């Protein structure tokens, strides 16, 4: 069950890029997004803010440009 990071234009909301994450650490993402009760498998789309961006970087060595793009962690169904 792969996850990816999607980058969207801030003004037009068009998809600019999608990066597959090489490993899916379910427990990491569950904790990262506050153990969502209504989404225990973390299948929804979650916005990446500065704090989340840093945590993903420390865990997976991936950092995205949240100033230029609206970035989300998403699940590949």
Rosetta blueprint (number, residue, H / E / L):
1 X L
2 X L
3 X E
4 X E
5 X E
6 X E
7 X E
8 X E
9 X E
10 X L
11 X L
12 X L
13 X L
14 X L
15 X E
16 X E
17 X E
18 X E
19 X E
20 X E
21 X L
22 X L
23 X L
24 X L
25 X L
26 X H
27 X H
28 X H
29 X H
30 X H
31 X H
32 X H
33 X L
34 X L
35 X L
36 X L
37 X H
38 X H
39 X H
40 X L
41 X L
42 X L
43 X L
44 X L
45 X L
46 X E
47 X E
48 X L
49 X L
50 X H
51 X H
52 X H
53 X H
54 X H
55 X H
56 X H
57 X H
58 X H
59 X H
60 X H
61 X L
62 X L
63 X L
64 X L
65 X L
66 X L
67 X L
68 X L
69 X E
70 X E
71 X E
72 X E
73 X E
74 X E
75 X E
76 X L
77 X L
